[in-house]
Amino acid sequence: MKKILTLIVAAAFLIYPCVCFSSYIIHLKDGREFATENYSEEGDQIKFKRYGGVIGIQKGLVREIEVVEEVEELPAEKEGAKLGAPAEKTEAGKKEASESPEKAVEVEKPKEQGEPEDASEKEKKNLIDKYTKEFNLINEKFKDVQMMTKEDLYKFADKLIAFKKGVLSNRLGGIFSKHLLEIYSMLDKIEAILKFRGD
Protein backbone atom coordinates (compact mmCIF):
# COMPACT_ATOMS: atom_id res chain seq x y z
CA MET A 1 0.00 0.00 0.00
CA LYS A 2 2.85 2.40 0.86
CA LYS A 3 4.53 1.66 -2.46
CA ILE A 4 1.37 2.54 -4.38
CA LEU A 5 0.95 5.83 -2.51
CA THR A 6 4.60 6.67 -3.03
CA LEU A 7 4.26 5.90 -6.74
CA ILE A 8 1.15 8.10 -7.05
CA VAL A 9 2.83 11.02 -5.27
CA ALA A 10 5.97 10.67 -7.41
CA ALA A 11 3.90 10.55 -10.60
CA ALA A 12 1.97 13.66 -9.52
CA PHE A 13 5.21 15.57 -8.96
CA LEU A 14 6.53 14.50 -12.35
CA ILE A 15 3.34 15.33 -14.24
CA TYR A 16 2.47 18.61 -12.49
CA PRO A 17 5.29 20.77 -13.98
CA CYS A 18 4.45 19.53 -17.47
CA VAL A 19 0.85 20.67 -17.10
CA CYS A 20 1.53 24.14 -15.68
CA PHE A 21 4.18 25.53 -18.04
CA SER A 22 5.27 27.78 -15.18
CA SER A 23 7.71 30.60 -15.40
CA TYR A 24 9.19 32.33 -12.41
CA ILE A 25 10.00 35.94 -11.66
CA ILE A 26 12.62 36.34 -8.95
CA HIS A 27 12.18 39.68 -7.15
CA LEU A 28 15.26 40.92 -5.32
CA LYS A 29 15.21 43.25 -2.30
CA ASP A 30 17.01 45.97 -4.27
CA GLY A 31 14.16 46.11 -6.82
CA ARG A 32 15.74 44.10 -9.61
CA GLU A 33 13.83 41.23 -11.16
CA PHE A 34 14.88 38.16 -13.11
CA ALA A 35 12.58 36.01 -15.23
CA THR A 36 13.40 32.35 -15.69
CA GLU A 37 11.75 29.14 -16.80
CA ASN A 38 12.94 27.24 -13.72
CA TYR A 39 15.17 27.60 -10.69
CA SER A 40 16.67 25.43 -7.98
CA GLU A 41 17.54 25.96 -4.34
CA GLU A 42 21.01 24.74 -3.49
CA GLY A 43 22.20 25.45 0.03
CA ASP A 44 21.85 29.15 0.76
CA GLN A 45 21.54 30.09 -2.93
CA ILE A 46 18.84 30.18 -5.56
CA LYS A 47 20.26 29.18 -8.94
CA PHE A 48 18.80 29.68 -12.41
CA LYS A 49 19.99 29.71 -16.01
CA ARG A 50 20.69 33.10 -17.58
CA TYR A 51 22.89 34.33 -20.43
CA GLY A 52 24.12 30.85 -21.28
CA GLY A 53 25.26 30.08 -17.74
CA VAL A 54 23.97 29.51 -14.23
CA ILE A 55 23.52 32.43 -11.83
CA GLY A 56 23.43 31.94 -8.07
CA ILE A 57 21.85 34.51 -5.75
CA GLN A 58 21.94 34.41 -1.95
CA LYS A 59 18.51 33.62 -0.48
CA GLY A 60 18.84 36.65 1.80
CA LEU A 61 18.81 38.97 -1.24
CA VAL A 62 15.57 37.51 -2.63
CA ARG A 63 12.32 39.23 -1.63
CA GLU A 64 9.97 36.75 -3.35
CA ILE A 65 9.67 34.29 -6.21
CA GLU A 66 6.52 34.85 -8.25
CA VAL A 67 5.03 32.02 -10.28
CA VAL A 68 3.57 33.07 -13.63
CA GLU A 69 1.40 30.25 -14.89
CA GLU A 70 0.29 30.08 -18.49
CA VAL A 71 -3.33 29.24 -17.82
CA GLU A 72 -4.84 30.60 -21.03
CA GLU A 73 -3.75 30.52 -24.61
CA LEU A 74 -3.89 33.54 -26.86
CA PRO A 75 -7.13 33.65 -28.87
CA ALA A 76 -5.19 33.07 -32.12
CA GLU A 77 -3.68 29.88 -30.70
CA LYS A 78 -7.08 28.66 -29.51
CA GLU A 79 -8.57 29.26 -32.96
CA GLY A 80 -5.73 27.34 -34.64
CA ALA A 81 -6.31 24.42 -32.29
CA LYS A 82 -10.07 24.43 -32.98
CA LEU A 83 -9.56 24.36 -36.72
CA GLY A 84 -7.60 21.15 -36.36
CA ALA A 85 -4.22 22.57 -37.36
CA PRO A 86 -1.51 19.93 -37.27
CA ALA A 87 0.52 19.89 -34.08
CA GLU A 88 3.77 20.20 -36.03
CA LYS A 89 2.73 23.49 -37.59
CA THR A 90 1.55 25.05 -34.34
CA GLU A 91 4.72 23.94 -32.53
CA ALA A 92 6.86 25.34 -35.35
CA GLY A 93 4.95 28.62 -35.19
CA LYS A 94 5.46 28.87 -31.44
CA LYS A 95 9.15 28.05 -31.85
CA GLU A 96 9.57 30.76 -34.52
CA ALA A 97 7.79 33.32 -32.34
CA SER A 98 10.01 32.58 -29.35
CA GLU A 99 13.23 32.60 -31.39
CA SER A 100 12.72 35.99 -33.03
CA PRO A 101 11.52 38.62 -30.56
CA GLU A 102 11.75 41.26 -33.31
CA LYS A 103 8.69 39.85 -35.07
CA ALA A 104 5.49 41.64 -34.13
CA VAL A 105 2.95 39.58 -32.26
CA GLU A 106 -0.65 39.90 -33.36
CA VAL A 107 -3.71 38.48 -31.71
CA GLU A 108 -6.67 37.54 -33.86
CA LYS A 109 -10.12 37.59 -32.34
CA PRO A 110 -12.00 34.31 -32.48
CA LYS A 111 -15.30 34.68 -34.28
CA GLU A 112 -18.15 33.25 -32.29
CA GLN A 113 -21.59 33.25 -33.86
CA GLY A 114 -24.88 33.09 -32.04
CA GLU A 115 -23.47 33.83 -28.57
CA PRO A 116 -23.72 37.39 -27.26
CA GLU A 117 -20.59 38.41 -25.39
CA ASP A 118 -20.98 39.88 -21.96
CA ALA A 119 -19.28 43.13 -20.94
CA SER A 120 -16.40 41.49 -19.06
CA GLU A 121 -15.39 39.37 -22.06
CA LYS A 122 -15.48 42.42 -24.35
CA GLU A 123 -13.45 44.40 -21.84
CA LYS A 124 -10.91 41.57 -21.57
CA LYS A 125 -10.61 41.35 -25.37
CA ASN A 126 -10.16 45.12 -25.57
CA LEU A 127 -7.41 44.93 -22.95
CA ILE A 128 -5.72 42.08 -24.82
CA ASP A 129 -5.84 44.11 -28.05
CA LYS A 130 -4.55 47.21 -26.26
CA TYR A 131 -1.61 45.43 -24.65
CA THR A 132 -0.80 43.50 -27.82
CA LYS A 133 -0.57 46.73 -29.83
CA GLU A 134 1.45 48.35 -27.06
CA PHE A 135 3.85 45.38 -26.98
CA ASN A 136 4.28 45.54 -30.76
CA LEU A 137 5.20 49.24 -30.49
CA ILE A 138 7.62 48.50 -27.65
CA ASN A 139 9.18 45.69 -29.68
CA GLU A 140 9.70 48.03 -32.66
CA LYS A 141 11.23 50.73 -30.47
CA PHE A 142 13.51 48.18 -28.80
CA LYS A 143 15.31 47.65 -32.12
CA ASP A 144 16.85 51.13 -31.68
CA VAL A 145 17.87 50.66 -28.05
CA GLN A 146 21.62 50.82 -28.82
CA MET A 147 21.18 54.30 -30.33
CA MET A 148 19.18 55.78 -27.43
CA THR A 149 20.56 58.42 -25.10
CA LYS A 150 20.73 57.89 -21.36
CA GLU A 151 17.50 59.84 -20.78
CA ASP A 152 15.71 57.92 -23.55
CA LEU A 153 16.83 54.62 -22.05
CA TYR A 154 15.42 55.56 -18.65
CA LYS A 155 12.13 56.71 -20.24
CA PHE A 156 11.93 53.49 -22.26
CA ALA A 157 12.62 51.41 -19.13
CA ASP A 158 9.80 53.26 -17.36
CA LYS A 159 7.51 52.46 -20.29
CA LEU A 160 8.45 48.77 -20.05
CA ILE A 161 7.75 48.73 -16.31
CA ALA A 162 4.41 50.49 -16.86
CA PHE A 163 3.48 47.84 -19.46
CA LYS A 164 4.39 45.06 -17.00
CA LYS A 165 2.42 46.62 -14.16
CA GLY A 166 -0.59 47.23 -16.43
CA VAL A 167 -0.67 43.63 -17.63
CA LEU A 168 -0.30 42.23 -14.11
CA SER A 169 -2.82 44.63 -12.54
CA ASN A 170 -5.41 43.60 -15.13
CA ARG A 171 -4.72 39.92 -14.36
CA LEU A 172 -3.47 39.14 -17.86
CA GLY A 173 -0.14 37.67 -16.73
CA GLY A 174 -1.07 34.18 -17.90
CA ILE A 175 -1.96 35.34 -21.39
CA PHE A 176 1.05 37.64 -21.71
CA SER A 177 3.60 35.47 -19.86
CA LYS A 178 5.93 35.17 -22.86
CA HIS A 179 5.60 38.89 -23.50
CA LEU A 180 6.49 39.61 -19.88
CA LEU A 181 9.58 37.42 -20.14
CA GLU A 182 10.63 39.44 -23.21
CA ILE A 183 9.99 42.68 -21.28
CA TYR A 184 12.28 41.45 -18.47
CA SER A 185 14.89 40.53 -21.05
CA MET A 186 14.62 44.03 -22.57
CA LEU A 187 15.06 45.58 -19.12
CA ASP A 188 18.16 43.45 -18.56
CA LYS A 189 19.56 44.60 -21.92
CA ILE A 190 18.92 48.26 -21.03
CA GLU A 191 20.64 47.74 -17.68
CA ALA A 192 23.63 46.15 -19.43
CA ILE A 193 23.85 49.06 -21.90
CA LEU A 194 23.77 51.61 -19.09
CA LYS A 195 26.46 49.72 -17.16
CA PHE A 196 28.61 49.45 -20.29
CA ARG A 197 28.34 53.20 -20.88
CA GLY A 198 29.18 53.84 -17.23
CA ASP A 199 25.83 55.45 -16.40
KOLNU-453314 format. One line per 2 residues: number of its first residue (from 0); their letters; for each residue z, x, y of N, C-alpha, C, CB. Coordinates in steps of 0.1 Angstrom, whole numbers, plus 5000, padded with zeros to 4 digits. Each point is the difference from the previous one (the first is absolute). Glycine has a CB too. Layout:
# residues N
NUM> a> Z X Y Z X Y Z X Y Z X Y; ...
# end
This chain:
# residues 199
0> mk> 5000 5008 4988 5000 4992 5012 5000 5009 5013 5012 4982 4987; 4996 5029 5012 5001 5008 5012 4986 5007 5002 5025 5004 4996
2> ki> 4968 5000 4993 4987 5006 5002 4990 4991 5006 5005 5014 4980; 4996 4973 5017 4990 4991 5005 5003 4998 5015 4998 4988 4978
4> lt> 5015 5011 5026 5003 4998 5014 4996 5013 5008 5019 4985 4994; 4983 5026 5000 4997 5013 5007 4985 5001 5001 5020 5011 4991
6> li> 4972 4985 4999 4986 5000 5001 4995 4990 5011 4999 5006 4975; 5007 4982 5026 4995 4991 5010 5003 5005 5014 5005 4981 4984
8> va> 5007 5025 5018 5003 5005 5013 4991 5012 5004 5024 4993 4996; 4973 5015 4994 4991 5012 5003 4986 4995 5003 5013 5014 4984
10> aa> 4982 4976 5009 4987 4994 5003 5000 4994 5013 4996 4996 4976; 5014 4997 5028 5001 4994 5014 4999 5010 5011 5014 4981 4990
12> fl> 4993 5031 5008 4999 5010 5010 4987 5007 5000 5024 5004 4997; 4969 4996 4992 4986 5006 5000 4990 4991 5006 5007 5013 4980
14> iy> 4994 4974 5018 4991 4990 5004 5002 4997 5015 4998 4991 4977; 5014 5008 5028 5003 4996 5013 4993 5008 5011 5022 4993 4991
16> pc> 4977 5020 5009 4993 5007 5011 4985 4997 5000 5017 5018 4998; 4978 4979 4990 4985 4998 4999 4997 4986 5007 4999 5014 4979
18> vc> 5010 4977 5020 4998 4986 5006 5001 5000 5015 5009 4990 4978; 5001 5018 5027 5003 4999 5014 4991 5008 5010 5023 4998 4992
20> fs> 4971 5012 5004 4992 5009 5008 5007 5003 5013 4979 4990 4991; 5034 5015 5007 5008 5003 5012 4996 5012 5007 5019 4988 4988
22> sy> 4984 5012 5025 4999 5012 5008 5014 5001 5007 4974 4998 5003; 5029 5014 5001 5013 5002 5006 4998 5006 5014 5011 5003 4977
24> ii> 4998 4993 5032 5000 5006 5013 5014 5006 5002 4983 4983 5010; 5018 5030 4991 5012 5007 5001 5004 5002 5015 4996 5012 4978
26> hl> 5014 4981 5027 5005 5001 5014 5010 5010 5001 4995 4976 5004; 5003 5034 5005 5010 5011 5002 5009 4996 5012 4984 5017 4991
28> kd> 5027 4989 5010 5010 4997 5010 4995 5004 5014 5018 5003 4984; 4973 5007 5017 4994 5004 5013 4989 4991 5004 5007 5024 4995
30> gr> 4989 4966 4998 4990 4991 5004 4986 5002 4993 5012 4998 5022; 4987 5013 4972 4987 5002 4993 4999 4992 4987 4999 5023 5010
32> ef> 4989 4974 4986 4997 4992 4988 4989 5007 4992 5008 4979 5012; 4994 5020 4975 4990 5005 4991 4996 4988 4990 5009 5024 5002
34> at> 4978 4975 4996 4996 4990 4990 4995 5007 4988 4993 4984 5018; 5011 5011 4970 4996 5006 4987 4999 4989 4990 5012 5022 5006
36> en> 4980 4982 4984 4998 4990 4988 5012 5000 4991 4975 5004 5002; 5032 5008 4997 5012 5000 4991 5008 5012 5005 4988 4990 4980
38> ys> 5025 5010 5016 5009 5011 5003 5010 5001 4988 4998 4996 5025; 5009 5016 4976 5010 5002 4989 5013 5006 5007 4982 5003 4982
40> ee> 5029 4994 5012 5013 5005 5005 5004 5012 4990 5007 4977 5011; 4993 5035 4994 5004 5011 4992 5012 5007 5007 4976 5003 4991
42> gd> 5035 4996 5004 5012 5006 5005 5004 4994 5014 4994 5021 4988; 5007 4987 5022 5003 4995 5014 4987 4998 5008 5023 5011 4999
44> qi> 4965 4989 4995 4988 4998 5007 4992 4988 4995 5000 5025 5003; 4991 4970 5006 4990 4990 4997 4987 5007 5001 5014 4981 5008
46> kf> 4978 5019 4981 4988 5008 5000 4988 4990 4998 5011 5020 4990; 4978 4983 5018 4988 4992 4999 4988 5009 5003 5013 4979 5007
48> kr> 4975 5016 4988 4988 5008 5002 4994 4997 5014 4995 4999 4975; 5001 5012 5032 4994 4999 5013 4992 5012 5003 5019 4986 5008
50> yg> 4969 5013 4997 4992 5011 5004 4997 5009 4989 5009 4999 5023; 4989 4996 4965 4996 5008 4989 5012 5008 4993 4978 5002 5010
52> gv> 5034 4995 4994 5012 5007 4995 5011 4990 4999 4993 5022 5009; 5019 4983 4987 5012 4992 4999 5009 5003 5011 4998 4998 4975
54> ig> 5007 4992 5032 5010 5002 5011 5013 4995 4996 4982 4998 5017; 5029 5010 4986 5013 4996 4996 5008 4999 5013 4999 5012 4978
56> iq> 5008 4976 5023 5009 4998 5012 5014 4997 4995 4980 4990 5013; 5029 5016 4995 5014 4997 4996 5004 4986 5001 5006 5023 5008
58> kg> 5002 4971 4983 5003 4986 5000 5008 4997 5013 5000 5000 4975; 5007 5009 5030 5008 4997 5012 4991 4998 5013 5018 5014 4990
60> lv> 4970 4990 5009 4991 4998 5012 4992 4987 4999 4998 5024 5001; 5003 4969 4987 4993 4988 4998 5008 4988 5004 4987 5010 4981
62> re> 5008 4981 5028 5007 4988 5004 4998 4989 4990 4997 5006 5024; 4990 4992 4972 4998 4990 4989 4986 5002 4994 5014 4983 5012
64> ie> 4984 5011 4977 4987 5001 4993 4996 4985 4998 5005 5022 4988; 4984 4975 5019 4995 4986 5000 4989 4999 4990 5005 4997 5025
66> vv> 4995 4992 4967 4990 4997 4990 4990 4991 5006 5017 5003 4981; 4970 5000 5019 4990 4992 5005 4992 4995 4987 4998 5012 5023
68> ee> 5004 4976 4973 4993 4995 4988 4987 4993 5004 5022 4997 4989; 4968 5005 5003 4987 4994 5003 5000 4987 4992 4988 5022 5004
70> ve> 5017 4967 5002 5002 4988 4993 4988 4991 5002 5024 5002 5003; 4968 5000 5007 4988 4992 5002 4988 5009 5001 5013 4981 5011
72> el> 4975 5013 4985 4988 5008 5002 4994 4995 5013 4996 5003 4975; 4995 5005 5031 4992 4995 5011 4991 4989 4996 5001 5022 5011
74> pa> 4997 4968 4998 4991 4989 4997 4987 5004 4994 5011 4987 5017; 4983 5024 4988 4987 5004 4995 5001 5004 4985 4993 5008 5023
76> ek> 5018 4999 4974 5002 5004 4986 5002 4988 4991 5010 5022 5008; 4998 4968 4997 5002 4988 4992 4987 4993 4997 5023 4998 5010
78> eg> 4968 5001 5000 4987 4993 4999 4992 5007 4989 5001 4992 5024; 4999 5022 4977 4992 5008 4990 5004 4997 4986 4996 5018 5018
80> ak> 5018 4981 4980 5005 4998 4987 4997 4986 4995 5018 5016 5005; 4981 4974 5004 4997 4986 4996 4986 4999 4996 5017 4992 5016
82> lg> 4974 5015 4991 4986 4999 4997 4996 5007 4986 4996 4999 5025; 5014 5008 4969 4997 5006 4987 4993 5013 5002 4999 4978 4990
84> ap> 5004 5030 5021 4994 5013 5002 5005 5009 4989 4999 4996 5025; 4993 5013 4970 5004 5009 4989 5012 5009 5005 4977 4999 4990
86> ae> 5032 5004 5001 5011 5008 5004 4996 5014 5005 5014 4988 4983; 4975 5017 5011 4996 5014 5004 4996 5000 5015 4992 5004 4976
88> kt> 5001 4986 5028 4995 4999 5014 5012 4999 5010 4978 4990 4992; 5031 5001 5004 5012 4999 5010 5008 5012 5000 5000 4975 4995
90> ea> 5002 5032 4994 5008 5012 4999 4992 5011 5008 5010 4994 4978; 4977 5007 5021 4992 5010 5007 5001 4997 5015 4985 5003 4981
92> gk> 5015 4984 5023 5001 4997 5014 5014 5003 5006 4984 4982 4996; 5026 5016 4996 5014 5004 5005 5001 5015 5001 5009 4979 4989
94> ke> 4985 5028 5001 5001 5015 5001 4992 5005 5012 5002 5000 4975; 4986 4994 5028 4993 5005 5012 5008 4997 5012 4978 4996 4988
96> as> 5028 4993 5013 5008 4996 5012 5011 5009 5002 4994 4976 4997; 5013 5028 4992 5011 5009 5002 4996 5015 5002 5013 4984 4985
98> es> 4975 5020 5011 4996 5013 5002 4995 5003 5014 4994 5001 4976; 5000 4989 5031 4995 5002 5013 5007 4991 5010 4978 5007 4990
100> pe> 5032 4998 5017 5007 4992 5009 4992 4997 5013 5021 5010 4991; 4968 4998 5011 4992 4997 5012 4992 4987 4999 4999 5025 5003
102> ka> 4999 4970 4985 4992 4988 4999 5009 4988 5005 4987 5009 4980; 5007 4982 5027 5007 4989 5005 5003 4990 4989 4989 5003 5023
104> ve> 5022 4991 4978 5004 4990 4990 4998 4987 5006 5017 5016 4989; 4977 4975 5003 4997 4987 5005 5006 4990 4990 4980 5007 5013
106> ve> 5026 4982 4992 5005 4990 4991 4991 4988 5001 5024 5009 5002; 4971 4986 4987 4992 4987 5000 5009 4989 4997 4979 5012 4994
108> kp> 5019 4977 5013 5009 4988 4997 4994 4993 4988 5006 4997 5024; 5003 4999 4966 4995 4992 4989 4997 4986 5005 5014 5014 4984
110> ke> 4975 4980 5011 4996 4987 5004 5005 4990 4990 4980 5009 5011; 5030 4983 4993 5005 4990 4991 4995 4986 5005 5021 5014 4995
112> qg> 4974 4978 4997 4994 4987 5004 5009 4989 4994 4977 5009 5001; 5025 4981 5007 5008 4988 4996 5015 5001 5002 4982 4997 4984
114> ep> 5023 5015 5019 5014 5001 5002 5003 5003 5015 5003 5008 4976; 5004 4984 5031 5003 5003 5014 5011 5011 5000 4994 4976 5007
116> ed> 5004 5033 5002 5010 5011 5001 5011 4996 5010 4982 5017 4995; 5030 4986 5001 5011 4997 5009 5001 5011 5011 5013 4988 4981
118> as> 4996 5009 5029 5001 5009 5011 5004 5014 4997 5005 4980 5014; 5004 5022 4976 5005 5013 4997 4990 5009 4993 5023 4990 4998
120> ek> 4968 5003 4994 4989 5008 4994 4990 5005 5010 5003 4987 4979; 4994 5004 5031 4991 5003 5010 5005 5011 5009 4991 4977 5000
122> ek> 5022 5022 5003 5007 5010 5008 4999 5014 4993 5015 4982 5010; 4988 5018 4977 5000 5012 4992 4986 5006 4999 5019 4991 4986
124> kn> 4971 5001 5013 4986 5005 4999 4997 5006 5014 4993 4983 4983; 5011 5010 5028 4997 5005 5013 5007 5014 5002 4998 4976 5009
126> li> 5014 5025 4986 5007 5013 5001 4993 5011 4992 5022 4987 5004; 4974 5009 4984 4993 5010 4992 4987 5004 5007 5009 4990 4979
128> dk> 4984 5001 5027 4988 5004 5007 5003 5008 5012 4989 4979 4993; 5021 5018 5014 5004 5007 5012 5004 5015 4996 5008 4979 5011
130> yt> 5000 5022 4979 5004 5014 4996 4989 5008 4994 5024 4991 4997; 4967 5002 4996 4989 5007 4994 4991 5006 5011 5001 4985 4980
132> ke> 4996 5006 5030 4992 5005 5011 5007 5012 5008 4990 4977 5002; 5023 5021 5000 5007 5010 5006 5000 5014 4992 5015 4982 5011
134> fn> 4987 5016 4976 4999 5012 4992 4987 5007 5000 5017 4990 4985; 4972 5002 5015 4986 5006 5001 4999 5007 5013 4991 4982 4986
136> li> 5014 5013 5026 4999 5007 5012 5008 5013 5000 4997 4978 5012; 5015 5021 4982 5008 5012 4999 4993 5011 4992 5021 4986 5002
138> ne> 4973 5010 4987 4993 5009 4991 4989 5007 5007 5006 4985 4980; 4986 5007 5029 4989 5006 5007 5006 5010 5010 4986 4979 4997
140> kf> 5025 5017 5010 5005 5009 5010 5006 5013 4994 5005 4980 5014; 5000 5019 4974 5006 5011 4993 4990 5011 4997 5016 4985 4990
142> kd> 4971 5012 5010 4990 5010 4998 5000 5010 5011 4986 4984 4987; 5018 5013 5025 5000 5009 5011 5014 5006 5003 4981 4986 5010
144> vq> 5028 5013 4980 5014 5005 5003 5000 5015 5003 5008 4982 4984; 4984 5026 5011 5000 5014 5003 4997 5003 5015 4993 5005 4976
146> mm> 4999 4986 5030 4996 5002 5014 5010 4994 5010 4976 4999 4992; 5034 4994 5004 5009 4993 5009 5009 5009 5007 4999 4980 4985
148> tk> 5005 5017 5027 5010 5008 5007 5014 4996 4995 4985 5001 5021; 5025 5007 4983 5013 4997 4996 5005 4986 5003 5005 5025 5003
150> ed> 4992 4970 5009 5004 4987 5004 4993 4989 4992 5004 5009 5023; 4983 4994 4974 4992 4990 4992 5006 5000 4986 4980 5004 5014
152> ly> 5024 5007 4981 5005 5000 4986 5013 4992 4999 4990 5023 4997; 5019 4979 5014 5012 4992 5000 4998 4985 5001 5012 5020 5010
154> kf> 4978 4976 4999 4997 4986 5001 4994 4995 4987 4995 5003 5025; 4996 5005 4969 4994 4995 4987 5011 4999 4989 4979 5011 5006
156> ad> 5031 4998 4994 5011 4999 4990 5008 4988 5003 5001 5025 4998; 5001 4971 5014 5007 4988 5004 4993 4988 4995 5010 5011 5020
158> kl> 4977 4989 4981 4991 4989 4996 5001 4999 4984 4984 5003 5020; 5016 5008 4973 5001 4999 4986 5014 4995 4996 4985 5020 4998
160> ia> 5026 4984 5008 5013 4995 4997 5001 4985 5003 5010 5022 5005; 4983 4973 5006 5000 4986 5004 4993 4992 4989 5001 5006 5025
162> fk> 4988 5000 4970 4992 4993 4989 5009 4998 4988 4979 5010 5009; 5028 5001 4987 5009 5000 4989 5011 4990 5001 4995 5024 4996
164> kg> 5011 4976 5016 5011 4990 5002 4995 4986 5000 5012 5017 5013; 4976 4980 4993 4995 4987 5000 4997 4995 4986 4990 5005 5023
166> vl> 5004 5003 4969 4997 4996 4986 5013 4997 4993 4979 5014 5000; 5030 4995 5001 5013 4998 4992 5008 4988 5006 5000 5025 4995
168> sn> 5000 4973 5018 5008 4989 5005 4993 4986 4997 5008 5015 5018; 4979 4985 4979 4994 4988 4996 4999 4999 4985 4987 5000 5021
170> rl> 5020 5008 4972 5001 5000 4985 4987 5001 4993 5020 4986 5003; 4972 5023 5002 4986 5002 4994 5000 5014 4994 4989 4985 5017
172> gg> 5022 5021 4980 5001 5014 4995 4993 5001 4986 5021 5003 5013; 4980 4986 4979 4994 5000 4987 4985 5000 5001 5020 4988 4991
174> if> 4975 5004 5018 4985 4999 5001 4995 5013 5007 5001 4975 5002; 5006 5031 5007 4995 5012 5007 5007 5012 4996 4995 4986 5019
176> sk> 5009 5015 4968 5007 5012 4996 4992 5013 5000 5014 4985 4985; 4973 5014 5011 4991 5011 5001 4998 5004 5014 4989 4993 4978
178> hl> 5009 4997 5031 4998 5003 5014 5012 5007 5006 4985 4980 5002; 5027 5016 4994 5012 5006 5005 5001 5014 4995 5012 4978 5001
180> le> 4984 5025 4987 5001 5014 4995 4990 5008 5008 5006 4992 4977; 4982 5003 5027 4991 5007 5008 5006 5002 5014 4980 4991 4987
182> iy> 5027 4999 5019 5006 5002 5013 5010 5011 4999 4997 4976 5005; 5012 5025 4985 5009 5011 4998 4993 5013 4999 5016 4985 4989
184> sm> 4973 5016 5004 4992 5012 4999 4995 5004 5014 4994 4994 4976; 5001 4996 5032 4995 5003 5013 5011 5006 5009 4983 4982 4998
186> ld> 5029 5012 5001 5012 5005 5008 5003 5014 4996 5009 4976 5002; 4991 5027 4985 5002 5014 4995 4990 5009 5006 5010 4991 4979
188> ki> 4978 5005 5022 4989 5009 5005 5002 5002 5015 4984 4991 4983; 5020 4999 5024 5003 5001 5015 5011 5010 5002 4992 4976 5004
190> ea> 5019 5022 4987 5011 5009 5001 4996 5015 4998 5015 4981 4993; 4976 5021 4997 4996 5013 4996 4991 5006 5012 5000 4994 4976
192> il> 4992 4998 5030 4992 5004 5012 5009 5005 5011 4981 4985 4993; 5029 5006 5010 5009 5004 5011 5008 5012 4997 5002 4976 5006
194> kf> 5002 5026 4982 5007 5013 4996 4991 5012 5001 5015 4987 4985; 4973 5011 5011 4990 5011 5001 4997 5004 5014 4990 4992 4979
196> rg> 5010 4998 5030 4997 5003 5014 5013 5005 5007 4982 4983 5000; 5029 5016 4993 5013 5005 5006 5006 4990 5010 4991 5022 4998
198> d> 5005 4965 5000 5006 4989 5009 5012 4994 4993 4978 4996 5010
# end
